[in-house]
Amino acid sequence: MPPIETILAVALAGFALSATPGPSMLYVLSRSMGQSRYAGLASALGLSLGGVLLAVATALGLAAIFERYEWIVVTLRYAGSAYLIWLGAGMILNASKSSKVILKVHAVENLSFSSIVWQGVWVELLNPKTVLFFALFLPPFVSAGAGEASVQAQLLILGILVPLTAIPSDIVMALLGRTVTKSINENSRARLIMAWISGLLLMAIAVNLHLQFI
């Protein structure tokens, strides 16, 4: 079981990423506004299930690698921290530009609930950026050296936590998509502030992993 401070750090990082407009949020929004709120919730469910499957695959795969090649743990720890800093810096550097982008929703084909769920699962599983995110994001938070089973448990708990943190924002977009979109498009300053807060938070978490300020 990961320490509570690690769980909180992963939850904060996951929430920071999910609270800023991105591909997943736009996918849910397109279903919600292009078809119905019911469809938006179905797409959110599919994305979450896809994230959980990725978390399980990552836990099983990385734990076996960590057990066999201990040097990879250190390598991925620094690579993962650098990835977090890169994500945070990218949010800050692109904050001004992204705050001026107008969110638009295009027409989508009406699908059944089960079809939308499966589509969401595949969207998440086949997104190379999501796979890279899990492979680099989780290792820095894992305490290795306690055996493969322990590492698997840590990776699994932390990995499942990532898609769970996205559920609140996905539900809001599914139920209040039109209202939220209008608010986002009209309030560029709020988007700018959110991007800065999220970016700085990710960078602070990455630095804290090594310097242990908190």
N, C-alpha and C positions, 0 to 999 in steps of 0.2 A: 504494500500500500504506500503510495507516494506521500510525503509530508504535506500537511495542510497548506504550508506556504507555497509549495510547488503547485498544488491544485489551484490555489487562488491566482498564481501567476499565469498559468495556462488559461484559466477562465477569463482573466482580464485581457490577455493577448487575443484570445479567440473572439471576445466581445468587441474589442477594438477593431478587428478586421471585419467582422460581420456588420458593424454599425455604420461603416462607410460604404457608399454605393460601389458595387462591383458586379461581376458577371452573374453570381448566384442571385443577388437581390434583383437585378434586372430581369432574370429569368422568371422569378416568382411574380414580379410586377407585370410582365408581359402576359402571363397566364391569367392573372387576376383581372386585369383591365381588358385584355383581349378576348377572354372567354367568360369567367365568372370568379367570384371570391372562392367558391367551392373548388374550382380548378387551381386557384392560387395556393390554397391549402394543400391540395394533392401534390403540387409541384414541390412545395416546402417539405412535405413528408418524404417524397422521393429523394430529394437532395440529402436529407438527414440520414436516410437508410443507406444511401451510397457512401456517405461519410463514415458511417459505422462499419460498413464492409471494408473500407479502406483502412480504418483503424485496426480492425482485426488482422487484415493481411500484413499491415506494417508491423504490428506487435509480433506476429509469428515469424516473419522474415528477419527483422532486425535483431530480435532476441537471439536467434540461432547464430547470426553473424557476430554479434557481440561476444557470445560465449566462445566462439572459435578464434576470433581475431580481436584481442583486447585493444590493440592500437587504434582500431577503427572507432572505438568509443570516444577517445580523445580527439581524433580527427573530426568526427561528426559533431562533437560538442562545440568546437571552434567554428566549424563550417555553419552549423545551425545558428550560432550566435551572430555570425557575420550576416547570415540570411535575414535574421530579425532586424538587424541594423539597416540592412539594404531596403527591406520593406518599409521600415519607419522613415528612413531618409527619403525614399521615393514618395511617400505620402506627403511629406513636408515640401519637397521640391516641386511636386506637381499640384500642391494645394491651390495655388492661385489659378492655375489653368483649369483644374477639375471643378472649381467652384463656379466657373462660368459656363460649364457644359449644361445644356438643357436635356433633361431626361425625356426620351420619346419612347412610345410603345407602338410596335408595329402589329399588324393583324396576324393572328395565329389560327391554325386549324383547330376546330373543336374536336376534342378527344374525350374518351370516357375516363372516369376516375382512375381505374387501374392502369390504363395506357399512359396517363400523365405521370402517375407514380413511377412506373417503370422508366419512362423517359427521363425523369429527374434522377433516378438511380444511375442510369447510363451516362447522363450529362456529367455527374460527379465522378464516376469511375473512369471515364475516358478523357477527363481533363488532365493533361500532363502537368499543368501548373499545380493542381490539387495534389497529385501524386508526389511531386517534388516538395510541396509544402509539408506533407506528412513525414517524408523521409528526412527533411532537414529541421523541421520545427520541433519534433518530439525528442530526439536524442539529447539535446542540451539539458533537459529536465530530468533525465534518468540517472539514478545512482547505480552504476554497474558494479560488478564484483560480488554480487550476492547470489549468483546462480541464474541460469537461464529462465527458470520458472518465475523468479522474482522480477527479472527484467521484463518478461512477457506481461506480468500483471501490471507493472507500472506503465508500460507502453499502451496496454489495452485501456486502462482507466483514463489515462491522459488523452489518448487518441479519441475515445468515445466522447470525452468532454468537449472536444473541439466542435463537432457538428451540433451538439446540444446547445452551445452558446449562441449558435446562429438562429435557433428556433424562434426566440422572441422577435428579432427584427424581421424574420421571414413571415411570421404570423401577422405582424403589423402591416407589412407590405401587402399581404394577401387580403386582409380585411379592410384596410384603409388606404389601398394603393393610390386611388385618385387624389384623395386629400393630401396624403404624404408627398406624392409627386408634385402637386401644386405648391406645397409648402417648401419643398426642397428647391424647386425651380425659382421661387420668388425670394428665397433667403440665401443668397450666395455667401454672406458673411458667416452665417451659422455653419455652412459646409466648410468654409475655410478654417474656422475655429476647431471643428470636429476633426478635420484632417490633421491639424497641428497637434491636437491632444492625443489622437490615436498614434501618430508617428512618434512623438516623444515618449509615449508609454511603451511602445514596442522596443525602442532603443534603450530605455531605462531598464526594462526587464532583461534584455540581452547583456547589458553591462553588469547588472546585479548578479547574474548567474556566475560571474567569475570573481567579482570584488566583494560580494555578499554584504552590501550596505544594509539590507533588510533581511 
